[in-house]
Amino acid sequence: MPHRPCEAASPADLSAAASGGVRAAQSERRRSDILKASRDVLAQGYADFSLRKVAAAAGVRLNTVQHHFGDLESLILATVESMVGDLLSRFRRLGEGQHASPADDLLVLLDEAWMAIRDIHVRTFYFEVWAMARHRPAIAELVQQRYADYRGFVAAIARRLNPGLTDTEASTLATLISSWTEGAMVMAHWGGPGMPSLSLVGLRMKAACLALLRTPGVQPTASLKLRAK
């Protein structure tokens, strides 16, 4: 069969492609702006959360929000995912082994969790999501799945740190550590007068987690020794 040379794209085709790329980038920026506004609105109280309030906070029309996310529940699910997705991606890498030792991976994971605990905006967001999950099954399912992911990443570190652990033991210890971090979020917000320094609490929690999981002789590297955040 004779070879047909490829025809060069016409200026109109190139212009259309460029225009389409610009529109896609604008659409992605608008979606990102809506999700940021949605996180802020949800943190103010789930009872008053609505597509209309999110649209106003994002500076867009209501039908723009509906175009990108459809209904209220879809927007909420996307908002929660946007808040926890990056953090869980980092936890996944730590679970697989990212640093010189599993002790390092554990300390970095706890540092990441502690930064979220210390952020009042993150805390209030999660409180509202927990409350909403009590009334919306789809939100509850998502929250349960993400906590299962979190425990799984901690359990993976635990098994590497102490290979003698059974899967059940690693899962149990991961649940305990996850409970400590989530409980610390509550104490950071509601601890009231007499609450000790969050930096000190975080330091002691990391020491307790290492003592709980490590085998004799396993130490974090010098660059990742216990440090307060």
N, C-alpha and C positions, 0 to 999 in steps of 0.2 A: 504494500500500500504506500503510495507516495506520501512523503512527509509534508505536513502543512505548517508553515511557520506560525508561531503564536502572534496573534494580532496585538499590537500595543493598545493599552487602555486609552480610551478617548478622554479628552479634558473633562467632558461632562461626567464620565464614570469616576475619574479621580476626584472631582469636586463633590460628587455624591458620597463617595467613600469617606472623604474628609469630614463632610457635614455630618454623616452618620456617627463618626467617631466622636465628634464634639458633642452631639446630642447624647450619646451613651455616657460620656464623662459627666455631663451636666445632670443627667438622670441619677447617676451614682452619687454625686455630691448632694443632690436634693434628698435622696433616700437616707444618706448618712446624717444630714441635718435633721430630718424628721425623727430618726431614731434617737439622736441626742436630745431633741426636744421631748420625745416620749419618755426617756429616762428621767428627765427633770420633772416632768408633770407627774409621773407615777410616784416619784419620791415624795411629792407633796401630799399624797393621799390617794389610795386606789379607789375610794368611794366616789371621788369626783373626776376620775379619769375618763376621758372621752376623746373621740376622734376630733371633735370640734376644738377642744382645748389644746390638743397636740398641734393641730393645724395653726391655731393662733400663736402658739409658742414658737413654731418653726417659721412663721411668717409666710405661710402658703395657704392656698385655698383648700377647703374641705375635700373637694373632689381630687385634688392632687394626692392627699394622704390615701384616699380610697383607691386611687389608681395604683399606687405602689404597694399597698398592704391589704386592700379589700375591706375586711370587717375588723371590729374592735379586737376580737380574740387573736386574729392573725397578727395584728400590730403588737399586742402584748407578748406573744410568743417570740416574735422577731426582736423585740426590745430586750427580753430576758437573755436571749441567745447572744445579742450584741454585747451585753454586759459581761457575761461569763465566758463567752467563746474563746477570747484571746488568753484569758487566765488558764482555762482548762487545757488549751493547746500547749502552753508552757509546762503545765503539770504533766501532761502526757510525755513530753520529751524528758522530763526529769524521771518519770517512772521507767522509761526505757534506758536511762543512764546517760547523763549529759556531762558529768564532771568526773574528777579523778577517782572518786569513791562514792558508794551509795550514801555514806554519811554526809558528804557534800550535797548530794541531791536532796536529801531530807532537809538539811538546813536551808537551802535555797527555797525549797517549796514552802517551808514555814515562814521564811522572810516574805515571800510573795503573799501568802495568806495574811500575814501580819500587817502589811501595807494596806490591804483592803480593810482589815479590821479597824485600823486607825483613821480611816477616811469616813467622816460623818455622812457624806453624801452616799457612799457605798452602803453604809449600814442602814440608813433610812430607806434606800431603795430595796434592799433585801427584806426588811421588815414588811414593807408593803406587798412585795411579791409573796411572802409567806402567808400574809392575810388573804390575799386574792386567791391563792391556791386552795384555800379551804372551801371556796365557793365555785371554783371553775375546774372541772376535772382535767381539762387539757393542760392547764397551768400546773396542776398538781402532778400530773404524769411527767411533765418536763422537769420540774424541780426534783422529783424522785430519781429520774434518770441521771441528771447532772450530779446529784449527790452520790449515786452509785459509781459514776465515772471517777469522782474525786476519791472515794474510798479505794477504788481499784488502783489508781495511780500510787496512793500511799502504800497499799498492800504490795505492789510490785517492788517498791523501794525496800519495804520490810523484808521481803524474801531474798533480795540481793544482799541486804545488810546482814541477815541472819539466815543462811540457807537451811538451817535445821528446822525452821518453822514449817508446819503444815499449812496448806491453803486455808484451812479453817482458822488456825491461830493467827496467820497473817491478816486475814480479813477481820478478825476480832480486834486485833491491835490497831489496824487501820481505822476501824469504826471508833475506837476509843480516842485516837488522835484527832480524827475529824470532829468528834464531839467536843474536844477541848478547844479547837479553833472556833467552832461555831458558838460555843458557850462564852468564849472570850469576847466575841462580837457583842453578845448581850451585856456582859459585864462592862465592856468599854462604854456602852451607851447608857446603861441603867445602873451602874455600880454605885453611884451617889457619893456622898461625903465619905472620906476615909479610903476611897479606892486607891490602891498603890499605883505607882508610875507604870504606865503601859509598857514602857521600855523594859522595866524590871520584870514585869509579868511575862513579856515575850521572851526575855532571856531565860527565865526559869522554865518556861514551857519547852523551849528547845532543848535545854539540858535534860528535862524529864523524858522527852521523846527519845533522845539518844540513849539514855539509860534504859529505857523500856525495850528498845529494839536491838541495840548493838551486841555483838559478841565480844569477848575479851580481846583487847589488842586492836580493835577497829577504831580508828580515829579519823576525823576530818583532816584535810590537808591544811597547811599553815595559813593559806590564803583565805580559808573559809572557816576559821575557828568561830566559836560562838560569839555573836556580837549582837548588841541591842540595836533595835531599829526604832 
